[in-house]
Amino acid sequence: MKEASILLDPTAERAAAMRALLARPASLAGLTVGILDISKARGNVFLDRVDEQLRARGVSVKRYRKPTFTRTAPTALKQQIATECNLVIEGLAD
């Protein structure tokens, strides 16, 4: 006799959260873009290229890195990014 599988939702949400998307800026002129590396292997390779492309267009860029990809970013890091940047690019790899 085969046991039934149980599927667990790691988010612990009873219902999916509905969030409105923020409007994209018309231009990046005068804005600061944060680039968050989540610390996965070779993610920096992609993000280095994004950084290069943004800077070539005169965009102000700040770089950040999570201590590990296995956990959410520390609250202090998220607050720092929110204070210093107008928008954020978060890169994944694999």
PyMOL Python script that loads the backbone (N, CA, C, O; Angstrom):
from pymol import cmd

cmd.read_pdbstr("""\
ATOM      1  N   MET A   1       0.835  -1.170   0.000  1.00  0.00           N
ATOM      2  CA  MET A   1       0.000   0.000   0.000  1.00  0.00           C
ATOM      3  C   MET A   1       0.886   1.242   0.000  1.00  0.00           C
ATOM      4  O   MET A   1       1.774   1.360   0.845  1.00  0.00           O
ATOM      5  N   LYS A   2       0.666   2.158  -0.918  1.00  0.00           N
ATOM      6  CA  LYS A   2       1.468   3.360  -1.066  1.00  0.00           C
ATOM      7  C   LYS A   2       0.891   4.488  -0.210  1.00  0.00           C
ATOM      8  O   LYS A   2      -0.319   4.713  -0.201  1.00  0.00           O
ATOM      9  N   GLU A   3       1.786   5.208   0.524  1.00  0.00           N
ATOM     10  CA  GLU A   3       1.334   6.333   1.339  1.00  0.00           C
ATOM     11  C   GLU A   3       1.072   7.541   0.464  1.00  0.00           C
ATOM     12  O   GLU A   3       1.723   7.727  -0.564  1.00  0.00           O
ATOM     13  N   ALA A   4       0.112   8.367   0.876  1.00  0.00           N
ATOM     14  CA  ALA A   4      -0.192   9.592   0.157  1.00  0.00           C
ATOM     15  C   ALA A   4       0.904  10.622   0.406  1.00  0.00           C
ATOM     16  O   ALA A   4       1.421  10.720   1.519  1.00  0.00           O
ATOM     17  N   SER A   5       1.262  11.389  -0.618  1.00  0.00           N
ATOM     18  CA  SER A   5       2.253  12.451  -0.480  1.00  0.00           C
ATOM     19  C   SER A   5       1.584  13.698   0.080  1.00  0.00           C
ATOM     20  O   SER A   5       0.418  13.977  -0.201  1.00  0.00           O
ATOM     21  N   ILE A   6       2.332  14.431   0.867  1.00  0.00           N
ATOM     22  CA  ILE A   6       1.838  15.687   1.419  1.00  0.00           C
ATOM     23  C   ILE A   6       2.678  16.811   0.822  1.00  0.00           C
ATOM     24  O   ILE A   6       3.907  16.765   0.869  1.00  0.00           O
ATOM     25  N   LEU A   7       2.023  17.803   0.270  1.00  0.00           N
ATOM     26  CA  LEU A   7       2.705  18.956  -0.306  1.00  0.00           C
ATOM     27  C   LEU A   7       2.621  20.104   0.681  1.00  0.00           C
ATOM     28  O   LEU A   7       1.527  20.509   1.074  1.00  0.00           O
ATOM     29  N   LEU A   8       3.764  20.628   1.084  1.00  0.00           N
ATOM     30  CA  LEU A   8       3.809  21.736   2.030  1.00  0.00           C
ATOM     31  C   LEU A   8       4.184  23.020   1.310  1.00  0.00           C
ATOM     32  O   LEU A   8       5.065  23.023   0.449  1.00  0.00           O
ATOM     33  N   ASP A   9       3.516  24.106   1.662  1.00  0.00           N
ATOM     34  CA  ASP A   9       3.805  25.418   1.089  1.00  0.00           C
ATOM     35  C   ASP A   9       4.777  26.140   2.015  1.00  0.00           C
ATOM     36  O   ASP A   9       4.404  26.471   3.140  1.00  0.00           O
ATOM     37  N   PRO A  10       6.018  26.396   1.579  1.00  0.00           N
ATOM     38  CA  PRO A  10       7.005  27.015   2.463  1.00  0.00           C
ATOM     39  C   PRO A  10       6.723  28.479   2.790  1.00  0.00           C
ATOM     40  O   PRO A  10       7.355  29.033   3.690  1.00  0.00           O
ATOM     41  N   THR A  11       5.804  29.109   2.095  1.00  0.00           N
ATOM     42  CA  THR A  11       5.513  30.523   2.360  1.00  0.00           C
ATOM     43  C   THR A  11       4.575  30.704   3.533  1.00  0.00           C
ATOM     44  O   THR A  11       4.492  31.805   4.076  1.00  0.00           O
ATOM     45  N   ALA A  12       3.870  29.670   3.942  1.00  0.00           N
ATOM     46  CA  ALA A  12       2.934  29.710   5.057  1.00  0.00           C
ATOM     47  C   ALA A  12       1.792  30.697   4.824  1.00  0.00           C
ATOM     48  O   ALA A  12       1.157  31.155   5.775  1.00  0.00           O
ATOM     49  N   GLU A  13       1.535  31.019   3.566  1.00  0.00           N
ATOM     50  CA  GLU A  13       0.405  31.899   3.267  1.00  0.00           C
ATOM     51  C   GLU A  13      -0.838  31.051   3.046  1.00  0.00           C
ATOM     52  O   GLU A  13      -0.791  30.031   2.358  1.00  0.00           O
ATOM     53  N   ARG A  14      -1.924  31.470   3.621  1.00  0.00           N
ATOM     54  CA  ARG A  14      -3.193  30.760   3.430  1.00  0.00           C
ATOM     55  C   ARG A  14      -3.804  31.105   2.073  1.00  0.00           C
ATOM     56  O   ARG A  14      -4.505  30.297   1.463  1.00  0.00           O
ATOM     57  N   ALA A  15      -3.522  32.313   1.622  1.00  0.00           N
ATOM     58  CA  ALA A  15      -4.003  32.747   0.310  1.00  0.00           C
ATOM     59  C   ALA A  15      -2.881  33.552  -0.345  1.00  0.00           C
ATOM     60  O   ALA A  15      -2.125  34.248   0.333  1.00  0.00           O
ATOM     61  N   ALA A  16      -2.785  33.450  -1.640  1.00  0.00           N
ATOM     62  CA  ALA A  16      -1.747  34.187  -2.358  1.00  0.00           C
ATOM     63  C   ALA A  16      -1.917  35.682  -2.142  1.00  0.00           C
ATOM     64  O   ALA A  16      -3.023  36.212  -2.241  1.00  0.00           O
ATOM     65  N   ALA A  17      -0.814  36.354  -1.846  1.00  0.00           N
ATOM     66  CA  ALA A  17      -0.854  37.804  -1.630  1.00  0.00           C
ATOM     67  C   ALA A  17      -0.961  38.510  -2.973  1.00  0.00           C
ATOM     68  O   ALA A  17      -0.229  38.196  -3.911  1.00  0.00           O
ATOM     69  N   MET A  18      -1.859  39.443  -3.054  1.00  0.00           N
ATOM     70  CA  MET A  18      -2.025  40.234  -4.273  1.00  0.00           C
ATOM     71  C   MET A  18      -1.300  41.553  -4.065  1.00  0.00           C
ATOM     72  O   MET A  18      -1.609  42.304  -3.140  1.00  0.00           O
ATOM     73  N   ARG A  19      -0.344  41.828  -4.922  1.00  0.00           N
ATOM     74  CA  ARG A  19       0.416  43.066  -4.822  1.00  0.00           C
ATOM     75  C   ARG A  19       0.406  43.754  -6.176  1.00  0.00           C
ATOM     76  O   ARG A  19       0.628  43.126  -7.210  1.00  0.00           O
ATOM     77  N   ALA A  20       0.149  45.037  -6.153  1.00  0.00           N
ATOM     78  CA  ALA A  20       0.157  45.806  -7.396  1.00  0.00           C
ATOM     79  C   ALA A  20       1.608  46.057  -7.810  1.00  0.00           C
ATOM     80  O   ALA A  20       2.468  46.316  -6.968  1.00  0.00           O
ATOM     81  N   LEU A  21       1.865  45.980  -9.098  1.00  0.00           N
ATOM     82  CA  LEU A  21       3.194  46.284  -9.600  1.00  0.00           C
ATOM     83  C   LEU A  21       3.412  47.787  -9.567  1.00  0.00           C
ATOM     84  O   LEU A  21       2.495  48.560  -9.844  1.00  0.00           O
ATOM     85  N   LEU A  22       4.612  48.194  -9.231  1.00  0.00           N
ATOM     86  CA  LEU A  22       4.946  49.609  -9.260  1.00  0.00           C
ATOM     87  C   LEU A  22       5.194  50.030 -10.705  1.00  0.00           C
ATOM     88  O   LEU A  22       5.653  49.232 -11.522  1.00  0.00           O
ATOM     89  N   ALA A  23       4.893  51.264 -11.005  1.00  0.00           N
ATOM     90  CA  ALA A  23       5.127  51.783 -12.350  1.00  0.00           C
ATOM     91  C   ALA A  23       6.624  51.874 -12.604  1.00  0.00           C
ATOM     92  O   ALA A  23       7.390  52.230 -11.708  1.00  0.00           O
ATOM     93  N   ARG A  24       7.037  51.555 -13.810  1.00  0.00           N
ATOM     94  CA  ARG A  24       8.441  51.684 -14.182  1.00  0.00           C
ATOM     95  C   ARG A  24       8.754  53.149 -14.424  1.00  0.00           C
ATOM     96  O   ARG A  24       7.904  53.889 -14.919  1.00  0.00           O
ATOM     97  N   PRO A  25       9.953  53.574 -14.085  1.00  0.00           N
ATOM     98  CA  PRO A  25      10.294  54.973 -14.358  1.00  0.00           C
ATOM     99  C   PRO A  25      10.403  55.202 -15.862  1.00  0.00           C
ATOM    100  O   PRO A  25      10.793  54.306 -16.612  1.00  0.00           O
ATOM    101  N   ALA A  26      10.058  56.402 -16.288  1.00  0.00           N
ATOM    102  CA  ALA A  26      10.135  56.746 -17.716  1.00  0.00           C
ATOM    103  C   ALA A  26      11.592  56.758 -18.176  1.00  0.00           C
ATOM    104  O   ALA A  26      11.884  56.488 -19.341  1.00  0.00           O
ATOM    105  N   SER A  27      12.497  57.070 -17.259  1.00  0.00           N
ATOM    106  CA  SER A  27      13.920  57.173 -17.582  1.00  0.00           C
ATOM    107  C   SER A  27      14.723  56.814 -16.333  1.00  0.00           C
ATOM    108  O   SER A  27      14.225  56.909 -15.212  1.00  0.00           O
ATOM    109  N   LEU A  28      15.959  56.406 -16.542  1.00  0.00           N
ATOM    110  CA  LEU A  28      16.859  56.137 -15.422  1.00  0.00           C
ATOM    111  C   LEU A  28      17.715  57.353 -15.087  1.00  0.00           C
ATOM    112  O   LEU A  28      18.505  57.319 -14.143  1.00  0.00           O
ATOM    113  N   ALA A  29      17.561  58.414 -15.851  1.00  0.00           N
ATOM    114  CA  ALA A  29      18.339  59.636 -15.633  1.00  0.00           C
ATOM    115  C   ALA A  29      18.087  60.164 -14.224  1.00  0.00           C
ATOM    116  O   ALA A  29      16.943  60.353 -13.811  1.00  0.00           O
ATOM    117  N   GLY A  30      19.173  60.399 -13.498  1.00  0.00           N
ATOM    118  CA  GLY A  30      19.077  60.948 -12.156  1.00  0.00           C
ATOM    119  C   GLY A  30      18.723  59.943 -11.074  1.00  0.00           C
ATOM    120  O   GLY A  30      18.651  60.307  -9.900  1.00  0.00           O
ATOM    121  N   LEU A  31      18.501  58.688 -11.440  1.00  0.00           N
ATOM    122  CA  LEU A  31      18.146  57.659 -10.466  1.00  0.00           C
ATOM    123  C   LEU A  31      19.375  56.817 -10.121  1.00  0.00           C
ATOM    124  O   LEU A  31      20.340  56.760 -10.883  1.00  0.00           O
ATOM    125  N   THR A  32      19.319  56.179  -8.979  1.00  0.00           N
ATOM    126  CA  THR A  32      20.369  55.250  -8.579  1.00  0.00           C
ATOM    127  C   THR A  32      19.799  53.837  -8.627  1.00  0.00           C
ATOM    128  O   THR A  32      18.767  53.542  -8.024  1.00  0.00           O
ATOM    129  N   VAL A  33      20.492  52.977  -9.356  1.00  0.00           N
ATOM    130  CA  VAL A  33      20.079  51.585  -9.504  1.00  0.00           C
ATOM    131  C   VAL A  33      20.939  50.718  -8.591  1.00  0.00           C
ATOM    132  O   VAL A  33      22.167  50.758  -8.672  1.00  0.00           O
ATOM    133  N   GLY A  34      20.310  49.945  -7.734  1.00  0.00           N
ATOM    134  CA  GLY A  34      21.017  48.987  -6.904  1.00  0.00           C
ATOM    135  C   GLY A  34      21.086  47.649  -7.608  1.00  0.00           C
ATOM    136  O   GLY A  34      20.106  47.216  -8.212  1.00  0.00           O
ATOM    137  N   ILE A  35      22.217  46.997  -7.539  1.00  0.00           N
ATOM    138  CA  ILE A  35      22.382  45.653  -8.096  1.00  0.00           C
ATOM    139  C   ILE A  35      22.680  44.725  -6.931  1.00  0.00           C
ATOM    140  O   ILE A  35      23.704  44.860  -6.261  1.00  0.00           O
ATOM    141  N   LEU A  36      21.778  43.782  -6.694  1.00  0.00           N
ATOM    142  CA  LEU A  36      21.908  42.843  -5.583  1.00  0.00           C
ATOM    143  C   LEU A  36      22.322  41.475  -6.094  1.00  0.00           C
ATOM    144  O   LEU A  36      21.573  40.818  -6.817  1.00  0.00           O
ATOM    145  N   ASP A  37      23.505  41.055  -5.717  1.00  0.00           N
ATOM    146  CA  ASP A  37      24.021  39.726  -6.037  1.00  0.00           C
ATOM    147  C   ASP A  37      23.588  38.807  -4.898  1.00  0.00           C
ATOM    148  O   ASP A  37      23.915  39.063  -3.740  1.00  0.00           O
ATOM    149  N   ILE A  38      22.858  37.743  -5.214  1.00  0.00           N
ATOM    150  CA  ILE A  38      22.360  36.864  -4.153  1.00  0.00           C
ATOM    151  C   ILE A  38      23.383  35.811  -3.735  1.00  0.00           C
ATOM    152  O   ILE A  38      23.083  34.949  -2.909  1.00  0.00           O
ATOM    153  N   SER A  39      24.577  35.875  -4.295  1.00  0.00           N
ATOM    154  CA  SER A  39      25.694  34.988  -3.932  1.00  0.00           C
ATOM    155  C   SER A  39      25.616  33.595  -4.542  1.00  0.00           C
ATOM    156  O   SER A  39      26.204  32.654  -4.009  1.00  0.00           O
ATOM    157  N   LYS A  40      24.907  33.451  -5.642  1.00  0.00           N
ATOM    158  CA  LYS A  40      24.930  32.164  -6.343  1.00  0.00           C
ATOM    159  C   LYS A  40      26.113  32.162  -7.298  1.00  0.00           C
ATOM    160  O   LYS A  40      26.543  33.210  -7.780  1.00  0.00           O
ATOM    161  N   ALA A  41      26.619  30.995  -7.557  1.00  0.00           N
ATOM    162  CA  ALA A  41      27.779  30.850  -8.425  1.00  0.00           C
ATOM    163  C   ALA A  41      27.556  31.516  -9.780  1.00  0.00           C
ATOM    164  O   ALA A  41      26.528  31.307 -10.426  1.00  0.00           O
ATOM    165  N   ARG A  42      28.513  32.304 -10.193  1.00  0.00           N
ATOM    166  CA  ARG A  42      28.557  32.989 -11.483  1.00  0.00           C
ATOM    167  C   ARG A  42      27.486  34.059 -11.675  1.00  0.00           C
ATOM    168  O   ARG A  42      27.377  34.624 -12.763  1.00  0.00           O
ATOM    169  N   GLY A  43      26.703  34.346 -10.654  1.00  0.00           N
ATOM    170  CA  GLY A  43      25.732  35.433 -10.764  1.00  0.00           C
ATOM    171  C   GLY A  43      26.418  36.762 -10.984  1.00  0.00           C
ATOM    172  O   GLY A  43      25.896  37.640 -11.671  1.00  0.00           O
ATOM    173  N   ASN A  44      27.599  36.905 -10.391  1.00  0.00           N
ATOM    174  CA  ASN A  44      28.349  38.146 -10.550  1.00  0.00           C
ATOM    175  C   ASN A  44      28.768  38.393 -11.999  1.00  0.00           C
ATOM    176  O   ASN A  44      28.920  39.546 -12.402  1.00  0.00           O
ATOM    177  N   VAL A  45      28.956  37.344 -12.783  1.00  0.00           N
ATOM    178  CA  VAL A  45      29.345  37.492 -14.186  1.00  0.00           C
ATOM    179  C   VAL A  45      28.251  38.238 -14.949  1.00  0.00           C
ATOM    180  O   VAL A  45      28.536  39.174 -15.697  1.00  0.00           O
ATOM    181  N   PHE A  46      27.020  37.828 -14.760  1.00  0.00           N
ATOM    182  CA  PHE A  46      25.884  38.500 -15.396  1.00  0.00           C
ATOM    183  C   PHE A  46      25.732  39.925 -14.857  1.00  0.00           C
ATOM    184  O   PHE A  46      25.563  40.875 -15.622  1.00  0.00           O
ATOM    185  N   LEU A  47      25.794  40.059 -13.533  1.00  0.00           N
ATOM    186  CA  LEU A  47      25.579  41.368 -12.925  1.00  0.00           C
ATOM    187  C   LEU A  47      26.691  42.356 -13.262  1.00  0.00           C
ATOM    188  O   LEU A  47      26.435  43.556 -13.361  1.00  0.00           O
ATOM    189  N   ASP A  48      27.911  41.877 -13.439  1.00  0.00           N
ATOM    190  CA  ASP A  48      28.996  42.757 -13.876  1.00  0.00           C
ATOM    191  C   ASP A  48      28.668  43.361 -15.243  1.00  0.00           C
ATOM    192  O   ASP A  48      28.936  44.537 -15.489  1.00  0.00           O
ATOM    193  N   ARG A  49      28.103  42.571 -16.106  1.00  0.00           N
ATOM    194  CA  ARG A  49      27.734  43.052 -17.458  1.00  0.00           C
ATOM    195  C   ARG A  49      26.583  44.052 -17.379  1.00  0.00           C
ATOM    196  O   ARG A  49      26.593  45.058 -18.089  1.00  0.00           O
ATOM    197  N   VAL A  50      25.593  43.792 -16.525  1.00  0.00           N
ATOM    198  CA  VAL A  50      24.488  44.737 -16.330  1.00  0.00           C
ATOM    199  C   VAL A  50      25.038  46.061 -15.802  1.00  0.00           C
ATOM    200  O   VAL A  50      24.671  47.132 -16.286  1.00  0.00           O
ATOM    201  N   ASP A  51      25.914  45.977 -14.813  1.00  0.00           N
ATOM    202  CA  ASP A  51      26.554  47.159 -14.234  1.00  0.00           C
ATOM    203  C   ASP A  51      27.260  47.954 -15.326  1.00  0.00           C
ATOM    204  O   ASP A  51      27.088  49.169 -15.428  1.00  0.00           O
ATOM    205  N   GLU A  52      28.048  47.271 -16.133  1.00  0.00           N
ATOM    206  CA  GLU A  52      28.798  47.910 -17.216  1.00  0.00           C
ATOM    207  C   GLU A  52      27.869  48.641 -18.190  1.00  0.00           C
ATOM    208  O   GLU A  52      28.141  49.772 -18.592  1.00  0.00           O
ATOM    209  N   GLN A  53      26.787  47.985 -18.556  1.00  0.00           N
ATOM    210  CA  GLN A  53      25.834  48.584 -19.505  1.00  0.00           C
ATOM    211  C   GLN A  53      25.147  49.820 -18.911  1.00  0.00           C
ATOM    212  O   GLN A  53      24.969  50.825 -19.599  1.00  0.00           O
ATOM    213  N   LEU A  54      24.769  49.741 -17.654  1.00  0.00           N
ATOM    214  CA  LEU A  54      24.116  50.886 -17.016  1.00  0.00           C
ATOM    215  C   LEU A  54      25.071  52.068 -16.895  1.00  0.00           C
ATOM    216  O   LEU A  54      24.707  53.200 -17.214  1.00  0.00           O
ATOM    217  N   ARG A  55      26.291  51.806 -16.435  1.00  0.00           N
ATOM    218  CA  ARG A  55      27.274  52.884 -16.274  1.00  0.00           C
ATOM    219  C   ARG A  55      27.617  53.523 -17.617  1.00  0.00           C
ATOM    220  O   ARG A  55      27.844  54.731 -17.688  1.00  0.00           O
ATOM    221  N   ALA A  56      27.656  52.721 -18.681  1.00  0.00           N
ATOM    222  CA  ALA A  56      27.932  53.255 -20.016  1.00  0.00           C
ATOM    223  C   ALA A  56      26.847  54.242 -20.458  1.00  0.00           C
ATOM    224  O   ALA A  56      27.087  55.100 -21.308  1.00  0.00           O
ATOM    225  N   ARG A  57      25.673  54.114 -19.884  1.00  0.00           N
ATOM    226  CA  ARG A  57      24.554  55.013 -20.199  1.00  0.00           C
ATOM    227  C   ARG A  57      24.452  56.166 -19.190  1.00  0.00           C
ATOM    228  O   ARG A  57      23.500  56.945 -19.219  1.00  0.00           O
ATOM    229  N   GLY A  58      25.439  56.260 -18.305  1.00  0.00           N
ATOM    230  CA  GLY A  58      25.467  57.351 -17.350  1.00  0.00           C
ATOM    231  C   GLY A  58      24.606  57.153 -16.116  1.00  0.00           C
ATOM    232  O   GLY A  58      24.323  58.110 -15.395  1.00  0.00           O
ATOM    233  N   VAL A  59      24.189  55.926 -15.867  1.00  0.00           N
ATOM    234  CA  VAL A  59      23.332  55.632 -14.722  1.00  0.00           C
ATOM    235  C   VAL A  59      24.204  55.406 -13.483  1.00  0.00           C
ATOM    236  O   VAL A  59      25.243  54.751 -13.563  1.00  0.00           O
ATOM    237  N   SER A  60      23.783  55.942 -12.351  1.00  0.00           N
ATOM    238  CA  SER A  60      24.463  55.722 -11.080  1.00  0.00           C
ATOM    239  C   SER A  60      24.104  54.325 -10.570  1.00  0.00           C
ATOM    240  O   SER A  60      22.927  53.970 -10.495  1.00  0.00           O
ATOM    241  N   VAL A  61      25.127  53.535 -10.220  1.00  0.00           N
ATOM    242  CA  VAL A  61      24.926  52.143  -9.803  1.00  0.00           C
ATOM    243  C   VAL A  61      25.597  51.914  -8.451  1.00  0.00           C
ATOM    244  O   VAL A  61      26.708  52.382  -8.206  1.00  0.00           O
ATOM    245  N   LYS A  62      24.904  51.187  -7.583  1.00  0.00           N
ATOM    246  CA  LYS A  62      25.476  50.733  -6.312  1.00  0.00           C
ATOM    247  C   LYS A  62      25.342  49.216  -6.267  1.00  0.00           C
ATOM    248  O   LYS A  62      24.305  48.664  -6.634  1.00  0.00           O
ATOM    249  N   ARG A  63      26.406  48.542  -5.812  1.00  0.00           N
ATOM    250  CA  ARG A  63      26.415  47.085  -5.769  1.00  0.00           C
ATOM    251  C   ARG A  63      26.254  46.591  -4.331  1.00  0.00           C
ATOM    252  O   ARG A  63      26.769  47.189  -3.386  1.00  0.00           O
ATOM    253  N   TYR A  64      25.523  45.484  -4.195  1.00  0.00           N
ATOM    254  CA  TYR A  64      25.290  44.846  -2.901  1.00  0.00           C
ATOM    255  C   TYR A  64      25.385  43.339  -3.090  1.00  0.00           C
ATOM    256  O   TYR A  64      25.239  42.825  -4.199  1.00  0.00           O
ATOM    257  N   ARG A  65      25.634  42.641  -1.984  1.00  0.00           N
ATOM    258  CA  ARG A  65      25.732  41.177  -2.045  1.00  0.00           C
ATOM    259  C   ARG A  65      25.149  40.577  -0.772  1.00  0.00           C
ATOM    260  O   ARG A  65      25.485  40.990   0.338  1.00  0.00           O
ATOM    261  N   LYS A  66      24.271  39.594  -0.953  1.00  0.00           N
ATOM    262  CA  LYS A  66      23.756  38.852   0.199  1.00  0.00           C
ATOM    263  C   LYS A  66      24.855  37.935   0.721  1.00  0.00           C
ATOM    264  O   LYS A  66      25.695  37.472  -0.051  1.00  0.00           O
ATOM    265  N   PRO A  67      24.855  37.667   2.037  1.00  0.00           N
ATOM    266  CA  PRO A  67      25.858  36.752   2.587  1.00  0.00           C
ATOM    267  C   PRO A  67      25.742  35.331   2.010  1.00  0.00           C
ATOM    268  O   PRO A  67      26.755  34.655   1.827  1.00  0.00           O
ATOM    269  N   THR A  68      24.532  34.885   1.727  1.00  0.00           N
ATOM    270  CA  THR A  68      24.303  33.544   1.188  1.00  0.00           C
ATOM    271  C   THR A  68      22.988  33.524   0.414  1.00  0.00           C
ATOM    272  O   THR A  68      22.044  34.234   0.762  1.00  0.00           O
ATOM    273  N   PHE A  69      22.932  32.715  -0.627  1.00  0.00           N
ATOM    274  CA  PHE A  69      21.697  32.626  -1.413  1.00  0.00           C
ATOM    275  C   PHE A  69      20.631  31.789  -0.715  1.00  0.00           C
ATOM    276  O   PHE A  69      19.475  31.798  -1.136  1.00  0.00           O
ATOM    277  N   THR A  70      20.990  31.075   0.329  1.00  0.00           N
ATOM    278  CA  THR A  70      20.034  30.175   0.979  1.00  0.00           C
ATOM    279  C   THR A  70      19.088  30.877   1.946  1.00  0.00           C
ATOM    280  O   THR A  70      18.149  30.261   2.451  1.00  0.00           O
ATOM    281  N   ARG A  71      19.324  32.151   2.204  1.00  0.00           N
ATOM    282  CA  ARG A  71      18.468  32.900   3.133  1.00  0.00           C
ATOM    283  C   ARG A  71      18.082  34.237   2.511  1.00  0.00           C
ATOM    284  O   ARG A  71      18.734  34.726   1.589  1.00  0.00           O
ATOM    285  N   THR A  72      17.009  34.812   3.038  1.00  0.00           N
ATOM    286  CA  THR A  72      16.625  36.139   2.569  1.00  0.00           C
ATOM    287  C   THR A  72      17.692  37.144   2.968  1.00  0.00           C
ATOM    288  O   THR A  72      18.489  36.898   3.873  1.00  0.00           O
ATOM    289  N   ALA A  73      17.695  38.268   2.287  1.00  0.00           N
ATOM    290  CA  ALA A  73      18.666  39.314   2.613  1.00  0.00           C
ATOM    291  C   ALA A  73      18.411  39.816   4.031  1.00  0.00           C
ATOM    292  O   ALA A  73      17.259  39.946   4.445  1.00  0.00           O
ATOM    293  N   PRO A  74      19.471  40.096   4.772  1.00  0.00           N
ATOM    294  CA  PRO A  74      19.302  40.636   6.122  1.00  0.00           C
ATOM    295  C   PRO A  74      18.523  41.960   6.081  1.00  0.00           C
ATOM    296  O   PRO A  74      18.638  42.730   5.127  1.00  0.00           O
ATOM    297  N   THR A  75      17.743  42.205   7.113  1.00  0.00           N
ATOM    298  CA  THR A  75      16.924  43.414   7.170  1.00  0.00           C
ATOM    299  C   THR A  75      17.775  44.667   6.997  1.00  0.00           C
ATOM    300  O   THR A  75      17.372  45.587   6.286  1.00  0.00           O
ATOM    301  N   ALA A  76      18.934  44.719   7.626  1.00  0.00           N
ATOM    302  CA  ALA A  76      19.797  45.894   7.519  1.00  0.00           C
ATOM    303  C   ALA A  76      20.217  46.144   6.069  1.00  0.00           C
ATOM    304  O   ALA A  76      20.293  47.293   5.635  1.00  0.00           O
ATOM    305  N   LEU A  77      20.489  45.076   5.325  1.00  0.00           N
ATOM    306  CA  LEU A  77      20.864  45.216   3.919  1.00  0.00           C
ATOM    307  C   LEU A  77      19.683  45.729   3.105  1.00  0.00           C
ATOM    308  O   LEU A  77      19.847  46.620   2.271  1.00  0.00           O
ATOM    309  N   LYS A  78      18.507  45.181   3.336  1.00  0.00           N
ATOM    310  CA  LYS A  78      17.316  45.641   2.605  1.00  0.00           C
ATOM    311  C   LYS A  78      17.034  47.114   2.901  1.00  0.00           C
ATOM    312  O   LYS A  78      16.672  47.870   2.000  1.00  0.00           O
ATOM    313  N   GLN A  79      17.197  47.519   4.154  1.00  0.00           N
ATOM    314  CA  GLN A  79      16.976  48.919   4.513  1.00  0.00           C
ATOM    315  C   GLN A  79      18.015  49.827   3.862  1.00  0.00           C
ATOM    316  O   GLN A  79      17.690  50.923   3.406  1.00  0.00           O
ATOM    317  N   GLN A  80      19.246  49.375   3.821  1.00  0.00           N
ATOM    318  CA  GLN A  80      20.298  50.163   3.175  1.00  0.00           C
ATOM    319  C   GLN A  80      19.983  50.364   1.695  1.00  0.00           C
ATOM    320  O   GLN A  80      20.092  51.477   1.182  1.00  0.00           O
ATOM    321  N   ILE A  81      19.596  49.294   1.013  1.00  0.00           N
ATOM    322  CA  ILE A  81      19.262  49.390  -0.407  1.00  0.00           C
ATOM    323  C   ILE A  81      18.083  50.333  -0.612  1.00  0.00           C
ATOM    324  O   ILE A  81      18.110  51.169  -1.515  1.00  0.00           O
ATOM    325  N   ALA A  82      17.052  50.209   0.214  1.00  0.00           N
ATOM    326  CA  ALA A  82      15.868  51.060   0.086  1.00  0.00           C
ATOM    327  C   ALA A  82      16.206  52.533   0.293  1.00  0.00           C
ATOM    328  O   ALA A  82      15.608  53.408  -0.334  1.00  0.00           O
ATOM    329  N   THR A  83      17.159  52.801   1.168  1.00  0.00           N
ATOM    330  CA  THR A  83      17.569  54.180   1.465  1.00  0.00           C
ATOM    331  C   THR A  83      18.439  54.762   0.354  1.00  0.00           C
ATOM    332  O   THR A  83      18.331  55.947   0.039  1.00  0.00           O
ATOM    333  N   GLU A  84      19.296  53.941  -0.237  1.00  0.00           N
ATOM    334  CA  GLU A  84      20.292  54.434  -1.182  1.00  0.00           C
ATOM    335  C   GLU A  84      19.892  54.346  -2.648  1.00  0.00           C
ATOM    336  O   GLU A  84      20.538  54.965  -3.493  1.00  0.00           O
ATOM    337  N   CYS A  85      18.842  53.590  -2.973  1.00  0.00           N
ATOM    338  CA  CYS A  85      18.519  53.331  -4.381  1.00  0.00           C
ATOM    339  C   CYS A  85      17.062  53.657  -4.707  1.00  0.00           C
ATOM    340  O   CYS A  85      16.186  53.652  -3.843  1.00  0.00           O
ATOM    341  N   ASN A  86      16.842  53.942  -5.999  1.00  0.00           N
ATOM    342  CA  ASN A  86      15.494  54.172  -6.491  1.00  0.00           C
ATOM    343  C   ASN A  86      14.856  52.892  -7.015  1.00  0.00           C
ATOM    344  O   ASN A  86      13.637  52.726  -6.962  1.00  0.00           O
ATOM    345  N   LEU A  87      15.688  51.994  -7.519  1.00  0.00           N
ATOM    346  CA  LEU A  87      15.212  50.692  -7.982  1.00  0.00           C
ATOM    347  C   LEU A  87      16.336  49.687  -7.881  1.00  0.00           C
ATOM    348  O   LEU A  87      17.505  50.053  -7.755  1.00  0.00           O
ATOM    349  N   VAL A  88      15.972  48.401  -7.939  1.00  0.00           N
ATOM    350  CA  VAL A  88      16.950  47.326  -7.702  1.00  0.00           C
ATOM    351  C   VAL A  88      16.820  46.255  -8.769  1.00  0.00           C
ATOM    352  O   VAL A  88      15.726  45.907  -9.213  1.00  0.00           O
ATOM    353  N   ILE A  89      17.981  45.748  -9.163  1.00  0.00           N
ATOM    354  CA  ILE A  89      18.062  44.564 -10.033  1.00  0.00           C
ATOM    355  C   ILE A  89      18.660  43.462  -9.170  1.00  0.00           C
ATOM    356  O   ILE A  89      19.730  43.631  -8.586  1.00  0.00           O
ATOM    357  N   GLU A  90      17.971  42.343  -9.094  1.00  0.00           N
ATOM    358  CA  GLU A  90      18.467  41.203  -8.319  1.00  0.00           C
ATOM    359  C   GLU A  90      18.781  40.092  -9.301  1.00  0.00           C
ATOM    360  O   GLU A  90      17.933  39.715 -10.109  1.00  0.00           O
ATOM    361  N   GLY A  91      19.987  39.570  -9.237  1.00  0.00           N
ATOM    362  CA  GLY A  91      20.413  38.570 -10.224  1.00  0.00           C
ATOM    363  C   GLY A  91      20.473  37.169  -9.663  1.00  0.00           C
ATOM    364  O   GLY A  91      20.900  36.952  -8.529  1.00  0.00           O
ATOM    365  N   LEU A  92      20.042  36.231 -10.466  1.00  0.00           N
ATOM    366  CA  LEU A  92      20.116  34.815 -10.141  1.00  0.00           C
ATOM    367  C   LEU A  92      21.054  34.142 -11.128  1.00  0.00           C
ATOM    368  O   LEU A  92      21.365  34.705 -12.178  1.00  0.00           O
ATOM    369  N   ALA A  93      21.499  32.961 -10.801  1.00  0.00           N
ATOM    370  CA  ALA A  93      22.363  32.212 -11.727  1.00  0.00           C
ATOM    371  C   ALA A  93      22.151  30.724 -11.505  1.00  0.00           C
ATOM    372  O   ALA A  93      21.445  30.315 -10.584  1.00  0.00           O
ATOM    373  N   ASP A  94      22.752  29.942 -12.335  1.00  0.00           N
ATOM    374  CA  ASP A  94      22.812  28.483 -12.291  1.00  0.00           C
ATOM    375  C   ASP A  94      22.775  27.939 -13.669  1.00  0.00           C
ATOM    376  O   ASP A  94      22.816  26.723 -13.854  1.00  0.00           O
TER     377      ASP A  94
END
""", "prot")
cmd.dss("prot")
cmd.show_as("cartoon", "prot")
cmd.util.cbc("prot")
cmd.orient("prot")
